[in-house]
Amino acid sequence: MEVSLYIVATPIGNLSDISYRAVEVLKSVDYIACEDTRVTKILLEKYNIKTKVMDYHKFNEKEKSDKIINLIKEGNKIALVSDAGTPCISDPGSELVAKLRENNIKFTSIPGACAVITFLTHLVRDNEEFAFIGFIPRVKKQQIDILEKYKHTNCIFYESPNRLIETLENLKNNFGDIKISVARELTKVYEEVKTDSISNIIDYYKNNTLKGEIVVMIYAQKALFLEDSELVKKINILKNEGFSPKDISKIIAKLYGENKNKIYKLAIN
Ligand code: SAM
């Protein structure tokens, strides 16, 4: 069976970050399905690609997936791109993949730029493990719930520059002064990657440019205390040394990455 659809990764900033194969495929197919045709046309002009474009975005994914399946059944070859990076990764595409599978249509993926993967190559990590949650939810409670779930794993998310400080303040209030990395404008002229405590990063971005595209990693917090009884033993040692419940919660949260409120509640009992 021949390949009828190509999922093609495009650059995340630097227009040269595209593979030879991707350019060849974009030239050879009958249609390119794009998230925003105006954005993709800039890339197509740079590489002198004259292929017809059609739109395929999150608001018309369902109906356009059907249209693409019909075009394929009529013998057309299609490429799917998003505005930047790899389609289907925090971008439209999954609906179409489901339809391609349902219809037993052969497709392939042409790899290339992806912000989360590019970001990972900038970081020093103890191990390969990471969780990627796409865009972090806007609701504060949901932010905490999801990061609590991945608390013991390096956890990466996308966030808009307009919400970054508010999101980081929320995480700091709940998880303490944790270690984080923030990348801004990867592969572009003003590329910047910073690793520090969350409070230093907040201060930095309150005083420096915060524009462009952002990826964040929250480093894994150490899971030393699995048993509350162990926690209580440590709390009692500090209590006997004369520390207040407030200080105890601060100390243990900082040393062991435990939740400050939980320790405080144990300490006052
Ligand atoms: N599909 C894309 C990928 O493969 O990374 C992601 C698309 S998602 C709609 C866009 C988000 O990805 C941005 O809001 C930002 O969080 C992140 N992003 C994309 N390009 C970036 C860049 N050059 N530097 C930092 N983050 C970037």
py3Dmol code that shows the C-alpha trace and the ligand (Angstrom):
import py3Dmol

protein = """\
ATOM      1  CA  MET A   1       0.000   0.000   0.000  1.00  0.00           C
ATOM      2  CA  GLU A   2       1.328   3.464  -0.900  1.00  0.00           C
ATOM      3  CA  VAL A   3       1.563   6.303   1.605  1.00  0.00           C
ATOM      4  CA  SER A   4      -1.331   8.748   1.050  1.00  0.00           C
ATOM      5  CA  LEU A   5      -0.814  11.183   3.876  1.00  0.00           C
ATOM      6  CA  TYR A   6       2.303  12.698   5.406  1.00  0.00           C
ATOM      7  CA  ILE A   7       2.397  14.318   8.849  1.00  0.00           C
ATOM      8  CA  VAL A   8       5.151  16.885   8.352  1.00  0.00           C
ATOM      9  CA  ALA A   9       7.020  18.697  11.140  1.00  0.00           C
ATOM     10  CA  THR A  10       7.870  22.330  10.331  1.00  0.00           C
ATOM     11  CA  PRO A  11      10.233  24.776  12.123  1.00  0.00           C
ATOM     12  CA  ILE A  12       9.453  26.216  15.592  1.00  0.00           C
ATOM     13  CA  GLY A  13      11.086  29.561  14.829  1.00  0.00           C
ATOM     14  CA  ASN A  14      14.107  29.271  12.571  1.00  0.00           C
ATOM     15  CA  LEU A  15      12.761  28.642   9.075  1.00  0.00           C
ATOM     16  CA  SER A  16      15.860  26.642   8.142  1.00  0.00           C
ATOM     17  CA  ASP A  17      14.970  23.909  10.634  1.00  0.00           C
ATOM     18  CA  ILE A  18      13.179  21.668   8.150  1.00  0.00           C
ATOM     19  CA  SER A  19      14.348  18.424   6.569  1.00  0.00           C
ATOM     20  CA  TYR A  20      15.099  17.872   2.854  1.00  0.00           C
ATOM     21  CA  ARG A  21      12.512  15.126   2.870  1.00  0.00           C
ATOM     22  CA  ALA A  22       9.885  17.434   4.355  1.00  0.00           C
ATOM     23  CA  VAL A  23      10.475  20.016   1.606  1.00  0.00           C
ATOM     24  CA  GLU A  24      10.378  17.323  -1.115  1.00  0.00           C
ATOM     25  CA  VAL A  25       7.122  15.927   0.246  1.00  0.00           C
ATOM     26  CA  LEU A  26       5.511  19.358   0.540  1.00  0.00           C
ATOM     27  CA  LYS A  27       6.434  19.970  -3.127  1.00  0.00           C
ATOM     28  CA  SER A  28       5.192  16.611  -4.337  1.00  0.00           C
ATOM     29  CA  VAL A  29       1.759  16.251  -2.672  1.00  0.00           C
ATOM     30  CA  ASP A  30      -1.520  17.493  -4.168  1.00  0.00           C
ATOM     31  CA  TYR A  31      -2.632  19.476  -1.097  1.00  0.00           C
ATOM     32  CA  ILE A  32      -1.115  20.761   2.118  1.00  0.00           C
ATOM     33  CA  ALA A  33      -3.569  20.894   5.018  1.00  0.00           C
ATOM     34  CA  CYS A  34      -2.466  23.756   7.300  1.00  0.00           C
ATOM     35  CA  GLU A  35      -3.597  25.174  10.602  1.00  0.00           C
ATOM     36  CA  ASP A  36      -3.344  28.752   9.300  1.00  0.00           C
ATOM     37  CA  THR A  37      -2.675  29.066   5.586  1.00  0.00           C
ATOM     38  CA  ARG A  38      -1.156  32.559   6.061  1.00  0.00           C
ATOM     39  CA  VAL A  39       1.480  31.207   8.457  1.00  0.00           C
ATOM     40  CA  THR A  40       2.368  28.201   6.304  1.00  0.00           C
ATOM     41  CA  LYS A  41       2.612  30.332   3.142  1.00  0.00           C
ATOM     42  CA  ILE A  42       5.669  32.098   4.610  1.00  0.00           C
ATOM     43  CA  LEU A  43       7.444  28.728   4.789  1.00  0.00           C
ATOM     44  CA  LEU A  44       6.201  27.653   1.363  1.00  0.00           C
ATOM     45  CA  GLU A  45       7.489  30.875  -0.208  1.00  0.00           C
ATOM     46  CA  LYS A  46      10.934  30.419   1.338  1.00  0.00           C
ATOM     47  CA  TYR A  47      11.234  26.950  -0.228  1.00  0.00           C
ATOM     48  CA  ASN A  48       9.456  27.825  -3.468  1.00  0.00           C
ATOM     49  CA  ILE A  49       6.693  25.325  -2.828  1.00  0.00           C
ATOM     50  CA  LYS A  50       3.661  25.922  -5.069  1.00  0.00           C
ATOM     51  CA  THR A  51       1.341  23.194  -3.739  1.00  0.00           C
ATOM     52  CA  LYS A  52      -2.312  24.086  -3.091  1.00  0.00           C
ATOM     53  CA  VAL A  53      -3.205  24.673   0.545  1.00  0.00           C
ATOM     54  CA  MET A  54      -6.373  23.982   2.519  1.00  0.00           C
ATOM     55  CA  ASP A  55      -7.171  24.770   6.123  1.00  0.00           C
ATOM     56  CA  TYR A  56      -7.334  22.176   8.884  1.00  0.00           C
ATOM     57  CA  HIS A  57      -7.557  23.599  12.387  1.00  0.00           C
ATOM     58  CA  LYS A  58      -9.010  22.744  15.773  1.00  0.00           C
ATOM     59  CA  PHE A  59     -12.402  24.280  14.919  1.00  0.00           C
ATOM     60  CA  ASN A  60     -12.943  22.266  11.727  1.00  0.00           C
ATOM     61  CA  GLU A  61     -10.905  19.118  12.452  1.00  0.00           C
ATOM     62  CA  LYS A  62     -13.865  16.730  12.207  1.00  0.00           C
ATOM     63  CA  GLU A  63     -15.361  17.952   8.937  1.00  0.00           C
ATOM     64  CA  LYS A  64     -11.961  18.557   7.308  1.00  0.00           C
ATOM     65  CA  SER A  65     -10.781  15.073   8.310  1.00  0.00           C
ATOM     66  CA  ASP A  66     -13.715  13.645   6.325  1.00  0.00           C
ATOM     67  CA  LYS A  67     -12.873  15.903   3.392  1.00  0.00           C
ATOM     68  CA  ILE A  68      -9.221  14.777   3.471  1.00  0.00           C
ATOM     69  CA  ILE A  69     -10.263  11.104   3.566  1.00  0.00           C
ATOM     70  CA  ASN A  70     -12.437  11.701   0.482  1.00  0.00           C
ATOM     71  CA  LEU A  71      -9.618  13.483  -1.337  1.00  0.00           C
ATOM     72  CA  ILE A  72      -7.341  10.519  -0.588  1.00  0.00           C
ATOM     73  CA  LYS A  73      -9.970   8.076  -1.834  1.00  0.00           C
ATOM     74  CA  GLU A  74     -10.073  10.081  -5.086  1.00  0.00           C
ATOM     75  CA  GLY A  75      -6.330   9.438  -5.451  1.00  0.00           C
ATOM     76  CA  ASN A  76      -4.827  12.648  -3.970  1.00  0.00           C
ATOM     77  CA  LYS A  77      -1.770  12.771  -1.733  1.00  0.00           C
ATOM     78  CA  ILE A  78      -1.911  15.109   1.252  1.00  0.00           C
ATOM     79  CA  ALA A  79       0.550  16.607   3.730  1.00  0.00           C
ATOM     80  CA  LEU A  80      -0.553  17.835   7.146  1.00  0.00           C
ATOM     81  CA  VAL A  81       1.356  20.659   8.852  1.00  0.00           C
ATOM     82  CA  SER A  82       0.666  22.892  11.842  1.00  0.00           C
ATOM     83  CA  ASP A  83       1.766  26.506  12.345  1.00  0.00           C
ATOM     84  CA  ALA A  84       4.983  25.347  13.994  1.00  0.00           C
ATOM     85  CA  GLY A  85       6.612  22.112  15.101  1.00  0.00           C
ATOM     86  CA  THR A  86       5.092  18.672  15.012  1.00  0.00           C
ATOM     87  CA  PRO A  87       1.383  18.286  14.186  1.00  0.00           C
ATOM     88  CA  CYS A  88      -0.660  16.385  16.824  1.00  0.00           C
ATOM     89  CA  ILE A  89       1.604  17.606  19.670  1.00  0.00           C
ATOM     90  CA  SER A  90      -0.560  20.269  21.339  1.00  0.00           C
ATOM     91  CA  ASP A  91      -1.757  20.902  17.803  1.00  0.00           C
ATOM     92  CA  PRO A  92      -4.530  19.550  15.557  1.00  0.00           C
ATOM     93  CA  GLY A  93      -4.053  16.222  13.787  1.00  0.00           C
ATOM     94  CA  SER A  94      -5.233  13.430  16.082  1.00  0.00           C
ATOM     95  CA  GLU A  95      -8.752  13.493  14.674  1.00  0.00           C
ATOM     96  CA  LEU A  96      -7.332  12.869  11.210  1.00  0.00           C
ATOM     97  CA  VAL A  97      -5.027  10.103  12.446  1.00  0.00           C
ATOM     98  CA  ALA A  98      -8.066   8.333  13.929  1.00  0.00           C
ATOM     99  CA  LYS A  99      -9.922   8.586  10.603  1.00  0.00           C
ATOM    100  CA  LEU A 100      -6.888   7.357   8.633  1.00  0.00           C
ATOM    101  CA  ARG A 101      -6.684   4.315  10.884  1.00  0.00           C
ATOM    102  CA  GLU A 102     -10.420   3.655  10.654  1.00  0.00           C
ATOM    103  CA  ASN A 103     -10.196   3.760   6.860  1.00  0.00           C
ATOM    104  CA  ASN A 104      -7.036   1.671   6.742  1.00  0.00           C
ATOM    105  CA  ILE A 105      -5.169   4.408   4.875  1.00  0.00           C
ATOM    106  CA  LYS A 106      -1.396   4.307   4.939  1.00  0.00           C
ATOM    107  CA  PHE A 107       0.280   7.396   6.382  1.00  0.00           C
ATOM    108  CA  THR A 108       3.675   8.318   7.710  1.00  0.00           C
ATOM    109  CA  SER A 109       5.271  11.013   9.817  1.00  0.00           C
ATOM    110  CA  ILE A 110       8.221  13.150   8.783  1.00  0.00           C
ATOM    111  CA  PRO A 111      10.009  14.097  11.983  1.00  0.00           C
ATOM    112  CA  GLY A 112      11.479  17.478  12.773  1.00  0.00           C
ATOM    113  CA  ALA A 113      11.242  20.343  15.233  1.00  0.00           C
ATOM    114  CA  CYS A 114       9.191  20.001  18.408  1.00  0.00           C
ATOM    115  CA  ALA A 115       9.453  22.546  21.243  1.00  0.00           C
ATOM    116  CA  VAL A 116       9.321  20.032  24.099  1.00  0.00           C
ATOM    117  CA  ILE A 117      12.106  17.874  22.626  1.00  0.00           C
ATOM    118  CA  THR A 118      14.283  20.869  21.709  1.00  0.00           C
ATOM    119  CA  PHE A 119      13.856  22.171  25.263  1.00  0.00           C
ATOM    120  CA  LEU A 120      14.933  18.842  26.795  1.00  0.00           C
ATOM    121  CA  THR A 121      18.273  18.998  25.001  1.00  0.00           C
ATOM    122  CA  HIS A 122      19.082  22.244  26.861  1.00  0.00           C
ATOM    123  CA  LEU A 123      18.595  20.763  30.339  1.00  0.00           C
ATOM    124  CA  VAL A 124      20.722  18.844  32.831  1.00  0.00           C
ATOM    125  CA  ARG A 125      18.697  15.918  34.119  1.00  0.00           C
ATOM    126  CA  ASP A 126      19.402  12.959  36.424  1.00  0.00           C
ATOM    127  CA  ASN A 127      17.543  10.545  34.180  1.00  0.00           C
ATOM    128  CA  GLU A 128      15.540  10.342  30.957  1.00  0.00           C
ATOM    129  CA  GLU A 129      12.151  10.293  32.595  1.00  0.00           C
ATOM    130  CA  PHE A 130       9.741  13.170  31.990  1.00  0.00           C
ATOM    131  CA  ALA A 131       6.026  13.842  31.821  1.00  0.00           C
ATOM    132  CA  PHE A 132       4.634  16.201  29.179  1.00  0.00           C
ATOM    133  CA  ILE A 133       1.215  17.674  29.842  1.00  0.00           C
ATOM    134  CA  GLY A 134       0.881  19.975  26.804  1.00  0.00           C
ATOM    135  CA  PHE A 135      -0.621  23.370  27.709  1.00  0.00           C
ATOM    136  CA  ILE A 136      -1.084  23.644  31.478  1.00  0.00           C
ATOM    137  CA  PRO A 137      -4.766  24.179  32.392  1.00  0.00           C
ATOM    138  CA  ARG A 138      -5.739  27.779  33.210  1.00  0.00           C
ATOM    139  CA  VAL A 139      -7.727  26.927  36.342  1.00  0.00           C
ATOM    140  CA  LYS A 140      -5.466  27.143  39.401  1.00  0.00           C
ATOM    141  CA  LYS A 141      -6.888  24.064  41.134  1.00  0.00           C
ATOM    142  CA  GLN A 142      -6.415  22.008  37.953  1.00  0.00           C
ATOM    143  CA  GLN A 143      -2.813  23.221  37.678  1.00  0.00           C
ATOM    144  CA  ILE A 144      -2.101  21.952  41.181  1.00  0.00           C
ATOM    145  CA  ASP A 145      -3.917  18.651  40.652  1.00  0.00           C
ATOM    146  CA  ILE A 146      -1.994  17.794  37.518  1.00  0.00           C
ATOM    147  CA  LEU A 147       1.385  18.795  38.906  1.00  0.00           C
ATOM    148  CA  GLU A 148       0.676  16.935  42.145  1.00  0.00           C
ATOM    149  CA  LYS A 149       0.082  13.846  39.991  1.00  0.00           C
ATOM    150  CA  TYR A 150       3.528  14.187  38.355  1.00  0.00           C
ATOM    151  CA  LYS A 151       5.280  15.614  41.418  1.00  0.00           C
ATOM    152  CA  HIS A 152       7.996  12.957  41.438  1.00  0.00           C
ATOM    153  CA  THR A 153       8.773  13.201  37.712  1.00  0.00           C
ATOM    154  CA  ASN A 154      10.307  16.036  35.698  1.00  0.00           C
ATOM    155  CA  CYS A 155       7.182  17.645  34.300  1.00  0.00           C
ATOM    156  CA  ILE A 156       7.063  19.828  31.178  1.00  0.00           C
ATOM    157  CA  PHE A 157       4.285  22.106  29.972  1.00  0.00           C
ATOM    158  CA  TYR A 158       3.553  24.831  27.438  1.00  0.00           C
ATOM    159  CA  GLU A 159       2.308  28.194  28.704  1.00  0.00           C
ATOM    160  CA  SER A 160       1.597  31.604  27.235  1.00  0.00           C
ATOM    161  CA  PRO A 161       3.837  34.534  28.275  1.00  0.00           C
ATOM    162  CA  ASN A 162       0.743  36.471  29.434  1.00  0.00           C
ATOM    163  CA  ARG A 163      -0.104  33.843  32.044  1.00  0.00           C
ATOM    164  CA  LEU A 164       3.387  32.646  32.983  1.00  0.00           C
ATOM    165  CA  ILE A 165       3.934  34.712  36.137  1.00  0.00           C
ATOM    166  CA  GLU A 166       0.467  34.015  37.527  1.00  0.00           C
ATOM    167  CA  THR A 167       0.921  30.284  36.887  1.00  0.00           C
ATOM    168  CA  LEU A 168       4.363  30.221  38.513  1.00  0.00           C
ATOM    169  CA  GLU A 169       3.046  32.150  41.559  1.00  0.00           C
ATOM    170  CA  ASN A 170       0.300  29.550  41.933  1.00  0.00           C
ATOM    171  CA  LEU A 171       2.814  26.685  41.757  1.00  0.00           C
ATOM    172  CA  LYS A 172       5.127  28.401  44.235  1.00  0.00           C
ATOM    173  CA  ASN A 173       2.284  28.909  46.718  1.00  0.00           C
ATOM    174  CA  ASN A 174       1.482  25.219  46.618  1.00  0.00           C
ATOM    175  CA  PHE A 175       4.793  23.442  46.107  1.00  0.00           C
ATOM    176  CA  GLY A 176       7.235  25.867  47.737  1.00  0.00           C
ATOM    177  CA  ASP A 177      10.433  27.232  46.217  1.00  0.00           C
ATOM    178  CA  ILE A 178      10.922  24.387  43.724  1.00  0.00           C
ATOM    179  CA  LYS A 179      13.523  24.193  40.955  1.00  0.00           C
ATOM    180  CA  ILE A 180      12.342  24.978  37.435  1.00  0.00           C
ATOM    181  CA  SER A 181      13.623  25.699  33.922  1.00  0.00           C
ATOM    182  CA  VAL A 182      11.974  28.086  31.496  1.00  0.00           C
ATOM    183  CA  ALA A 183      12.797  28.360  27.786  1.00  0.00           C
ATOM    184  CA  ARG A 184      11.729  31.299  25.694  1.00  0.00           C
ATOM    185  CA  GLU A 185      11.923  31.647  21.915  1.00  0.00           C
ATOM    186  CA  LEU A 186      13.818  28.409  21.196  1.00  0.00           C
ATOM    187  CA  THR A 187      15.745  28.447  17.891  1.00  0.00           C
ATOM    188  CA  LYS A 188      15.041  32.183  17.462  1.00  0.00           C
ATOM    189  CA  VAL A 189      17.245  35.263  17.824  1.00  0.00           C
ATOM    190  CA  TYR A 190      16.245  35.922  21.452  1.00  0.00           C
ATOM    191  CA  GLU A 191      16.466  32.291  22.575  1.00  0.00           C
ATOM    192  CA  GLU A 192      16.836  32.074  26.361  1.00  0.00           C
ATOM    193  CA  VAL A 193      16.863  29.124  28.773  1.00  0.00           C
ATOM    194  CA  LYS A 194      16.949  29.777  32.528  1.00  0.00           C
ATOM    195  CA  THR A 195      17.169  27.302  35.416  1.00  0.00           C
ATOM    196  CA  ASP A 196      16.685  28.511  38.979  1.00  0.00           C
ATOM    197  CA  SER A 197      14.348  28.447  41.972  1.00  0.00           C
ATOM    198  CA  ILE A 198      10.794  29.381  41.018  1.00  0.00           C
ATOM    199  CA  SER A 199      10.967  32.595  43.082  1.00  0.00           C
ATOM    200  CA  ASN A 200      14.144  33.761  41.305  1.00  0.00           C
ATOM    201  CA  ILE A 201      12.576  32.977  37.915  1.00  0.00           C
ATOM    202  CA  ILE A 202       9.457  34.968  38.851  1.00  0.00           C
ATOM    203  CA  ASP A 203      11.629  37.920  39.920  1.00  0.00           C
ATOM    204  CA  TYR A 204      13.651  37.672  36.724  1.00  0.00           C
ATOM    205  CA  TYR A 205      10.609  37.761  34.454  1.00  0.00           C
ATOM    206  CA  LYS A 206       9.030  40.584  36.447  1.00  0.00           C
ATOM    207  CA  ASN A 207      12.077  42.655  35.498  1.00  0.00           C
ATOM    208  CA  ASN A 208      12.918  41.384  32.002  1.00  0.00           C
ATOM    209  CA  THR A 209      11.227  40.857  28.657  1.00  0.00           C
ATOM    210  CA  LEU A 210       8.534  38.233  28.781  1.00  0.00           C
ATOM    211  CA  LYS A 211       7.354  37.851  25.196  1.00  0.00           C
ATOM    212  CA  GLY A 212       7.323  35.045  22.667  1.00  0.00           C
ATOM    213  CA  GLU A 213       6.889  31.332  23.151  1.00  0.00           C
ATOM    214  CA  ILE A 214       7.487  29.552  26.431  1.00  0.00           C
ATOM    215  CA  VAL A 215       8.133  26.014  27.682  1.00  0.00           C
ATOM    216  CA  VAL A 216       8.523  25.186  31.387  1.00  0.00           C
ATOM    217  CA  MET A 217       9.937  22.209  33.275  1.00  0.00           C
ATOM    218  CA  ILE A 218       9.231  21.573  36.966  1.00  0.00           C
ATOM    219  CA  TYR A 219      11.966  19.301  38.327  1.00  0.00           C
ATOM    220  CA  ALA A 220      10.975  16.113  40.118  1.00  0.00           C
ATOM    221  CA  GLN A 221      10.515  16.567  43.835  1.00  0.00           C
ATOM    222  CA  LYS A 222      12.149  13.880  45.940  1.00  0.00           C
ATOM    223  CA  ALA A 223       9.726  11.296  47.309  1.00  0.00           C
ATOM    224  CA  LEU A 224      11.434  10.416  50.552  1.00  0.00           C
ATOM    225  CA  PHE A 225       8.416  10.139  52.791  1.00  0.00           C
ATOM    226  CA  LEU A 226       5.916   7.567  51.751  1.00  0.00           C
ATOM    227  CA  GLU A 227       4.692   6.833  55.250  1.00  0.00           C
ATOM    228  CA  ASP A 228       3.130   9.563  57.391  1.00  0.00           C
ATOM    229  CA  SER A 229       4.537   7.828  60.469  1.00  0.00           C
ATOM    230  CA  GLU A 230       8.052   8.553  59.150  1.00  0.00           C
ATOM    231  CA  LEU A 231       7.010  12.131  58.620  1.00  0.00           C
ATOM    232  CA  VAL A 232       5.668  12.367  62.160  1.00  0.00           C
ATOM    233  CA  LYS A 233       9.000  11.088  63.529  1.00  0.00           C
ATOM    234  CA  LYS A 234      10.856  13.915  61.769  1.00  0.00           C
ATOM    235  CA  ILE A 235       8.280  16.463  62.903  1.00  0.00           C
ATOM    236  CA  ASN A 236       8.664  15.333  66.511  1.00  0.00           C
ATOM    237  CA  ILE A 237      12.445  15.648  66.373  1.00  0.00           C
ATOM    238  CA  LEU A 238      12.093  19.256  65.238  1.00  0.00           C
ATOM    239  CA  LYS A 239       9.337  19.939  67.786  1.00  0.00           C
ATOM    240  CA  ASN A 240      11.614  18.692  70.570  1.00  0.00           C
ATOM    241  CA  GLU A 241      14.244  21.123  69.311  1.00  0.00           C
ATOM    242  CA  GLY A 242      11.720  23.946  69.856  1.00  0.00           C
ATOM    243  CA  PHE A 243      10.717  24.673  66.238  1.00  0.00           C
ATOM    244  CA  SER A 244       7.176  26.004  65.642  1.00  0.00           C
ATOM    245  CA  PRO A 245       4.728  24.087  63.359  1.00  0.00           C
ATOM    246  CA  LYS A 246       5.143  26.856  60.780  1.00  0.00           C
ATOM    247  CA  ASP A 247       8.938  26.523  60.748  1.00  0.00           C
ATOM    248  CA  ILE A 248       8.719  22.733  60.757  1.00  0.00           C
ATOM    249  CA  SER A 249       6.449  22.733  57.719  1.00  0.00           C
ATOM    250  CA  LYS A 250       8.795  25.103  55.913  1.00  0.00           C
ATOM    251  CA  ILE A 251      11.925  23.070  56.759  1.00  0.00           C
ATOM    252  CA  ILE A 252      10.483  19.667  55.838  1.00  0.00           C
ATOM    253  CA  ALA A 253       8.847  20.990  52.670  1.00  0.00           C
ATOM    254  CA  LYS A 254      12.156  22.451  51.549  1.00  0.00           C
ATOM    255  CA  LEU A 255      14.303  19.441  52.502  1.00  0.00           C
ATOM    256  CA  TYR A 256      12.081  16.654  51.256  1.00  0.00           C
ATOM    257  CA  GLY A 257       9.734  18.230  48.722  1.00  0.00           C
ATOM    258  CA  GLU A 258       6.717  17.409  50.896  1.00  0.00           C
ATOM    259  CA  ASN A 259       3.522  19.453  50.875  1.00  0.00           C
ATOM    260  CA  LYS A 260       3.817  22.310  53.390  1.00  0.00           C
ATOM    261  CA  ASN A 261       0.132  22.310  54.376  1.00  0.00           C
ATOM    262  CA  LYS A 262       0.131  18.569  54.998  1.00  0.00           C
ATOM    263  CA  ILE A 263       3.167  18.833  57.306  1.00  0.00           C
ATOM    264  CA  TYR A 264       1.682  21.834  59.087  1.00  0.00           C
ATOM    265  CA  LYS A 265      -1.515  19.882  59.797  1.00  0.00           C
ATOM    266  CA  LEU A 266       0.490  16.927  61.137  1.00  0.00           C
ATOM    267  CA  ALA A 267       2.668  19.251  63.215  1.00  0.00           C
ATOM    268  CA  ILE A 268      -0.240  21.006  64.948  1.00  0.00           C
ATOM    269  CA  ASN A 269      -1.747  17.667  65.916  1.00  0.00           C
TER     270      ASN A 269
END
"""
ligand_1 = """\
27
SAM
N 3.305 21.343 17.827
C 4.215 22.235 18.480
C 5.455 21.455 18.877
O 5.774 20.494 18.226
O 6.123 21.862 19.808
C 3.569 22.931 19.663
C 2.401 23.751 19.266
S 1.640 24.587 20.571
C 0.204 25.209 19.772
C 2.562 26.057 20.699
C 3.334 26.151 22.021
O 4.546 25.414 21.900
C 3.755 27.557 22.365
O 2.726 28.263 23.028
C 4.942 27.307 23.272
O 4.513 26.945 24.558
C 5.576 26.086 22.580
N 6.559 26.550 21.593
C 6.438 26.516 20.256
N 7.543 27.047 19.685
C 8.371 27.412 20.682
C 9.652 28.040 20.737
N 10.305 28.396 19.623
N 10.208 28.263 21.952
C 9.567 27.920 23.083
N 8.351 27.342 23.087
C 7.756 27.085 21.903
"""
view = py3Dmol.view(width=600, height=400)
view.addModel(protein, "pdb")
view.setStyle({"model": 0}, {"cartoon": {"style": "trace"}})
view.addModel(ligand_1, "xyz")
view.setStyle({"model": 1}, {"stick": {}})
view.zoomTo()
view.show()
